[in-house]
Amino acid sequence: MIKIALLSDIHGNTTALEAVLKDAKRAGVEEYWLLGDVLMPGTGRRHLLNLLEELPITVQILGNWEDSLWRAMKGMLDPSRASHRYLMRHCQYILEEIRPEEIEAMQSLPMQVHREVSGLIVGITHHLPDKNWGRELIHIGDQKDFDRLVTNPPCDLAVYGHIHQQFFRYGSGGELILNPGSIGQPFFLQANLRKDLRAMYAILEFDESGLKDVDFRRVSYDIERELQLAKDLKLPYFQVYYESLVNGIHHTHNQELLHEIAQREGHNVEVDAWLRDFFN
């Protein structure tokens, strides 16, 4: 018998990750699968990566935020877009502690992995097998897109991240499809559900017969401590992070608000200076 923790969409939330890892240890987890989006836009940098390096992680997948971090570092984003400046400023924050070659190394991570556990083939992705961004696999997504998780190539069980919601459904052939939710930024459309923003992850328990149990976990953590850490570290776009953690509302693509904050907090000046100095 083995217990495997599915960790996804940490998004730099150091305090939430610490709480989840304590919970997983108490639950007897022996192995960890990391489904992508480890850093940004939260506080986590070196300390967060050190926490993960201490774990027996046997699968790690490339998330779309790993791609965004790399693209920002390579000067491939558009500085005329407020959402891209948001990513650039966070990249600058990350590079204060993380070496460029470490970010480069993340690009070697796979987008899809298959593992055999207790006679079952498990497919592991961040989103689609060939696309780690987009909205195809949200809760109202087309069945044909979910079937891509279990037919490309065939598997008995698929796990993915990206949508920040705990999720259980079936493929057209009866295959299991699971999402552990987000550790760092849980998401709900329904306002009453947003009152519970505990960190999310899942534990898969396998025995000699197959998949014995799926345990969707929610773990309380000290949000005020994480927000104070963000203040102490001078995390860029603090208001956006606050809204995400306290109200469950995410402004990553709100161009007008991001521009307003960047102007008010001096982030545009910081990004311009970084672009000038880092790429020259």
Beta strands, then each sheet from edge to edge (+ up, - down):
strand 1: 2-7
strand 2: 31-34
strand 3: 57-60
strand 4: 112-117
strand 5: 120-125
strand 6: 157-159
strand 7: 166-170
strand 8: 176-180
strand 9: 199-207
strand 10: 210-219
sheet 1: 3+ 2+ 1+ 9- 10+
sheet 2: 4+ 5- 6- 8- 7+
end
